[in-house]
Amino acid sequence: MKWFVSALALALTGCASVAELEQSPETLDVISGKKPEEYLVCVQDRLKDSREPLQVIRDKSSIRVIVPQKLSDAPAAVLDISERSSGSAIKLHERLNNFPLRLSDVNNAATRCISG
């Protein structure tokens, strides 16, 4: 029980920057048939009830989405959506990516929006 309380405290208080998240292994690295903007709209719709507004940074051929933590403005995940000739390349970096009890709403939204 002590380890659970310690892990929960770490999960709730630990902060990571966008640069630190980018250095972590991807929890999702896939290709979608959807265009980047279409994929972004899907992810935003799926996360609108569970997260504060997402920070969206658009570039010429890519979109970066910074997802805030539930209890603070610190980033919980970074989603990079790059344009490809037939859709999008998607990479998701999550905070606590190797922690089995992390919230899965971001990963679920990113996965469900790949094709549907």
Secondary structure as GFF3:
##gff-version 3
##sequence-region A 1 116
A	DSSP	alpha_helix	2	13	.	.	.	ID=ss1
A	DSSP	alpha_helix	18	23	.	.	.	ID=ss2
A	DSSP	beta_strand	28	32	.	.	.	ID=ss3
A	DSSP	alpha_helix	36	47	.	.	.	ID=ss4
A	DSSP	beta_strand	55	58	.	.	.	ID=ss5
A	DSSP	beta_strand	62	68	.	.	.	ID=ss6
A	DSSP	beta_strand	75	84	.	.	.	ID=ss7
A	DSSP	beta_strand	87	94	.	.	.	ID=ss8
A	DSSP	alpha_helix	105	112	.	.	.	ID=ss9
###
